[in-house]
Amino acid sequence: MTRLSPGTALRRAAGPLAAAGLLAVAPLAGAAVPAHAAGPPAATLGGPPETGLHPYPADGRPKASTIGITLDAPAAGSGEGSGFGGDLTLTFDLRGVAGVADVAFDGGAGPDCEITGTKAVCEDRRVRPGTRSVADLVVTAAAGSAAGDSGTITVSGEAEGAALAPFTTRVTVGGPDLVMEELPFRTELTPGDRQQAPITFANRGAGDADGVLLTLRYTRGLDIPQRYSNCRYSEGGPGLPDFGWTTALCSVEGVFEAGGTYTLATPLTIEATDRAYHDTFLYRVEEAGGARPARARSASGGGAVLTAVPVKAPTRRTAARNADPTPHDNQREADFRTENTADFAAYGGRVSGARGATVTARIGFRNEGPAWIGHIRSGEEVAVVDFTVPRGASVVGKPDRCRGVTAAGAYREDRTSPAPRYLCPTSAAVRDGEGLDLPFELRIDEVLIGAEGEVAVRGLHAGDPALPFDPAPANNTARLVLNAGGGGSAPGGTGGGAGGPSTPPASAPAPEESPSGAPGPSASTASGADATGAPGGSGSGDGLAATGSAAGPVAGAAAVALVTGLTLVAAARRRAGRHS
């Protein structure tokens, strides 16, 4: 299983290498590309708009900063993965940093590059579509440079089948270097546990920081009970909204001097709530300035003002200001495991229809809690709904997230004709009180009274179907019954055990389906609706209304009675014909 940091998971979910700004070590900026009515597709070069450098030391080797250059490349033509179809050449103009910075290239992180004087040329082959890193510059302050010295590096490019606009980034010597210290949290918890979080950071740079912006981000099972007037709070956030992130952006005023260490005047409190299971707390510091701190100051969370006080006196102070030279150490993350459970309850229902009619059946499951379940690190789906189609029916419409498999659950090459079984994965998180509502359109090919299909919510691998967080597996299965009639089976659980709910819960919102077939951005359970026949058909459903209406069973019985009545009338006419 590939492990991801929450920041990486957020970037992956938001789009190729897009971090939405808050968790990236440096914001990406790309030069605008003029629009063309015709011609090759445009590609965008990007990277951090500004990078700080450690001053050149009196002795020893200078510390390096890294500037990552990215390329957002469109697909050439209509073929997926076709790329540019040619070579890529990048040219770096280093004249702007002469005497300010020395530049080298990380040979293991990009194409072959050669520096000649104040010019560097990098060659790459067949760049594929999407956003990717194309070069990493290793930059150090030049000998003889002084704090405050600044210069620019301009990157231009040529590629067959693509137009590349140039990109410019600035480097500056000196300035603050904020470092977040890691806190020794207890990570094995039970619901209700609380512990203090005395956020502490240091300024190890050569310049002062004029105010800092603290980012506090925590998943659905955690809470920080305190609220502060200089913090802006938001729910959800970029990337993976199903994780239920809460984000607090706190603008802390003051001058945080070089060489000093600072902590919050009053420690925060981290609480594991009743819905905690696997959760993450992310805490980050950066120098205030620009749009983000201003936005944080404009909204109030109420309560006291969050402040930071020195715990170690500054050792030096300069007037140099610039971007943080080592932004990777501005952020820390803590993972918590809370002893808790979640109850995934499957539901099926009853649908009825005459031969040839199309009916809609809503099946799925609901997380009855108390815990939410999220695979924060791996981004892997939490569970899968395994639906076996009842005999006598064919699936003519399905949710995009569902794929057909063979009756044994194996891969099925044919994706156009109806399958006997469907697998529908959840997203990487299932909140408490939510789940999946899956509308399937079924064509009644043959009226078989009481034909049953199974609905099961299980682990991703059929060989290991158990859900490790669910201590009540008896309601992980339910049944979908076609044309149950008066003596059909109830649509609860499997034949021998207690069944799950036979109707979808009325209070949950409708799901968002992914048009690509991958899990969508949310996995909600919609309120149930009666299964109905297609226009002009005689099908009607029952057992799926969230209100528990009896209209469905009556309509289902009427449909069966209609078929039976027509058969009796036809038989009577044949007998009358023989006696006439």
Secondary structure, DSSP 8 states (H G I E B T S, - for coil): -----HHHHHHHHHSTT--TTTSSSS--EE------SSSS-EEEEEE-SEEEE----SSS----EEEEEEEEE--SSSSTT---SSEEEEEEE-GGGTTTEEEEE-GGGSSEEEEETTEEEEEEE---SEEEEEEEEEEEE-TT--TT-EEEEEEEEEETTBEEE-EEEEEEE----EEE-------EE-TT-EEEE--EEEE-SSS-EEEEEEEEEE-TTEE----BTTEEEEES-SS-GGG--EEEEEEEEEEE-TT-EEEESS-EEEEE-TT-SEEEEEEEEEE--SHHHHHHHTS---SB---EEEEE--S-------S-S-GGGSEEEEEEEE---EEEEEE-EEEE--TT-EEEEEEEEEEEEES-EE-TTT---S-EEEEE--TTEEEEE--TT-EEE-TTS---S--SS--SEEEEE--SEE-TT-EEEEEEEEEESS--TTEEEEEEEE-SSTTS---TT-S-GGGGEEEEEES--TT---SSS-TTS----SS--SSS---B--TTSS--SB---------B--TT---EEES--TT--SHHHHHHHHHHHHHHHHHHHHHHHHHHHHH-
